[in-house]
Amino acid sequence: MITQEILLDFMREIAYKPMTYNELVSHFALEDSTGLKAFEELLIAVEQDGRLILNQGGRYGVPERMDLLRGRLQAHAKGFAFLIPDDREHPDVYINANDLKGAMNGDIVLARVSSKSPSGGRMEGEVVRIVKRGVLQTVGVFQSLETYGFVLPDDKRINRDIFIPKQSFKGAVDGEKVVVRIVNYPEGHAAAEGEIIEILGHKDDPGIDILSIIRKHQLPEAFPEEVMAEAENAPDSITDEEIIQQGRRDLRGLNIVTIDGEDAKDLDDAVNVERLENGHYKLGVHIADVGYYVPESSALDNEAYARGCSVYLVDRVIPMLPHRLSNGICSLNPQVDRLTMSCEMEFDEHMKVVKHDVFSSVIRTKERMTYSNVRKIVEDEDPELLERYSPLIADFRLMKELAMKLREARMRRGAVDFDFEESKIIVDETGKAVDIVKRDRSVAEQIIEEFMLAANETVAEHFHWLKVPFLYRIHEDPDPEKLQNFMAFAANFGHHVKGRGNSIHPRALQDLLEQIKGTKEQTVISTMMLRSMKQAKYDAESTGHFGLAAEFYSHFTSPIRRYPDLVIHRVMREVIMGGGTLTPKRQEYLASRMPDIAQQSSERERVAVEAERDTEQLKKAEFMKDKVGEEFDAMISSVTSFGMFIELENTVEGLIRLSALSDDYYHFDEAHMALIGERTSKVFRIGDEVKIRVAKVNMDDHTIDFELVGMLPRAMGERRSGGFGSGRPGKGGRSQGGGFAKPAAGKAGSGGGKGRGGKGKPGGAIGAAGRVADAGTRVGEGPRAAAGVGAAAGVAAPSARSKRKRKSGAGEDVSRPAAAPIAKAGAPRRGESGGAKGAPRERSGGGRDRGFDKYGAQAAARGGVSFAFGSGKGGYGGPASSNTDSSEGEAKGVDGSTKFRSREDRGPNPTAVEGSITAPEGKGRRKKKAKGGVFIGQSVTPGNVETSDQVSAKRTEGNEAGPGSRHRNKK
């Protein structure tokens, strides 16, 4: 039988030339009707999936041999997108908004590369064919216009409103949050059309905000009936017959404990430590044997595969498995027997594993410890706790000793350890945010972190050498070009990294992290380093983990919450019971399944990360909503060309826009990441302490605006009366500097109040501005996750291929920055904040993610800082640049005939104005006046703009009417 793999492998051969159906039939020697029918169906299915191309001559070939690329589209709120090719070795391809041909975020498409940089690293292309739609439904606010309506999507990457005909309202009224199914996708300038399938409630009702995010990411909530039925059949306890029958090793007499957060209920890992007579340490890591209760291909297994992982939102958890299992028989509760998979390791004085064993076991934990109590025992010597846990005190002290030595050894070998501050949002019974507190990374968290890392590495290497199908956690070496960009960025702060390009050892990066510890630039450099790396992901092949400096790594320690862990548990038990091998048939089946499981798990993880990020930003904005007008001490976390990102003590971040710095005109010094006053020479740098006032909270975009306390207005003689201010693009209103903010490209000058190009007053903007495409980053520890990173105007930003890093030592999951070319057009949906909603902040959750990788989705986007851009944690990105490409005709409202009152009125980059005459800075320099143009004054609004010819005509009329006019005319 001809399979898809056989067919594609044949067509990928160098000697293959496109063949017709009959030629393929002849080649494969198909004669019987059954075989012919199956082959025809295979051809049709593979062609529809975009893996085969049928050309106009009726010949079949693979896309890559026909100059086409198949991949998933990662759209940006600004309208452009990146193609993430199926071929993981191929660079991402930038797709201009005009070249999307109706494709949307998440679509599987075929694209053609139209241009590339000399080095071949940066490519541009266009969509040729949409293979499969990625967005079937979305969530947004319904806007009723009586005979028809629109849904304004919450997902900024869907940058066009969805048209709703009256018969599809289904009872929705204006202002309600709804779920809409897309019926007809956009074509050309026509909007997508949809029908409302669920009404969530009014957007301001309690709980609707989180529910909207759940629906937006299509997260499953309730489990299907058949899944719950299987869960209910799970036993409440284990029997001695089970233990004997399965040959499990009895460890119930050991001092085994769980160490978790205060509110954790799914306890899936336990540890014990002892010192051997030879002076070595023996560490035991015991993980709940969830795979024993979730049989392969069962309803429970299929549901867990579809969910991929548990999702930890601010006020709830959406579990991968029903609570009947995760909090019951699979949870390692104290003083009860539980089935586990164990990994015992013996470490010598150099922290090398000299002996290890992986086996199935039964344990009974002595105590359910919390991080805070373990910290108080080993650090604070709390008398009450020392007495309460006296039989285990020596064990806890030994755990600390071993963990610190393991960490020291890991740092010596070159592991990169990011130490970002994390926060926890406290909500009340209604879900409202009432407090935000910092998470401490205490010695107790580090103990579990180091033990889980050691177990993950040991298990990965053990099964790698057994050569059985397995799932690994990999982190490829950074892209040399992106790493060089980071090194140049760090050099601006006076820090240098040893090495060059891809020859840089992770130890050199860790040395840099140690150098910057405690400095003002620590956060921004750490974040930029994280973004310069590739993204960690699951894979069926072990290629090593750069960030951990580990040759082998897997996720073995969280089977309750991660599907890959569950899968390898089943493989481990099967291999152990089979004497170290699998049957050939089983080996072949598992080998064919692992790549698909790896990709699915990575993609689901990315979705979970984005949902967690969205809820965190939402609740932080909600927490600050009633604090408008209040003052706080804060620190500058990033400086950009459009303002400064300010971080409060509780990790809340907001933006002070350049237009709000009213005491002077400030210029952005990219090399030193500083804003410098034109007149006063006042300097704002990263790490400077400032006092701010909360100016505005936008609950639609989940962003926060700050203003400096004590900021004086500019002197009267220095006021810039016209021009294009530094207001946020697309907002359509006036900027604080007296000018007008640029509307979103393609929407300007319409004067319409309903248009999505801006949120300002109708007609509150003039001219249409082009925009510089922000760098796109993908988030998710998954294969190629992405989240936009706000790019500063006119600055080439590293682009991106971007876990759930819940506070860990080694960390994982990083975005891949890449430079985005200048976007030409496209109608952005809202006022284009210039980037994605910011970066995910991974949860420490008391060691929730016991994989302890920091190089995936959450860590990738964390902080949201890009080269010379804002950290983005507040949900901001760089505004659209006024540095437009005049050859593209983007600066439609300003040309060579435009008159300005001062050079500043040209905007931040006057050279972008076609035909303009650039005067060097300094006093006494006059600009040559153009013959005609538009005179921009402070009272300009659409409709009262006059050309210079009209102004001259008026002056002539006035001269003729007034006394002495004849004399002046004669002159």
Secondary structure, 3 states (H helix, E strand, C coil): CCCHHHHHHHHCCCCCCCECHHHHHHHCCCCCHHHHHHHHHHHHHHHHCCCCEECCCCCEECHHHHCCEEEEEEECCCCCEEEEECCCCCCCEEECHHHCCCCCCCCEEEEEEEEECCCCCCEEEEEEEEEECCCCEEEEEEEECCCEEEEEECCCCCCCCEEEEHHHCCCCCCCEEEEEEEEECCECCECEEEEEEEEEEECCCCCHHHHHHHHHCCCCCCCCHHHHHHHHCCCCCCCHHHHHHHCCEECCCCCCEEEECCCCCCCCEEEEEEECCCCCEEEEEEEECHHHCCCCCCHHHHHHHHHCECEECCCCEECCCCHHHHHHHCCCCCCCEEEEEEEEEEECCCCCEEEEEEEEEEEECCEEEEHHHHHHHHHHCCHHHHHHCHHHHHHHHHHHHHHHHHHHHHHHHCCCCCCCCEEEEEECCCCCEEEEEEECCCHHHHHHHHHHHHHHHHHHHHHHHCCCCCCEEEECCCCHHHHHHHHHHHHCCCCCCCCCHHHCCHHHHHHHHHHHCCCCCHHHHHHHHHHHCCCCEEECCCCCECCCCECCCCCCCCCCCEHHHHHHHHHHHHHHHCCCCCCHHHHHHHHHHHHHHHHHHHHHHHHHHHHHHHHHHHHHHHHHHCCCCCEEEEEEEEEECCEEEEEECCCCEEEEEHHHCCCCCEEEECCCCEEEECCCCCEEECCCEEEEEEEEEECCCCEEEEEECCCCCCCHHHCCCCCCCCCCCCCCCECCCCCECCCCCCCCCCCCCCCCCCCCCCCCCCCCCCEECCCEEECCCCCCCEEECCCCCCCCCCCCCCCCCCCCCCEEECCCCCCCCEECCCCCCCCCCCCCCCCCCCCCCCCCCCCCEEECHHHHHCCCCCCCCCCCCCCCCCCCCCCCCHHHCCCCCCCCCCECCCHHHHCCCHHHCCCCCCCCCCCCCCCCCCCCCEECCCCCCCCCCCEHHHHHHHHHHHHHHCCCHHHHHHC
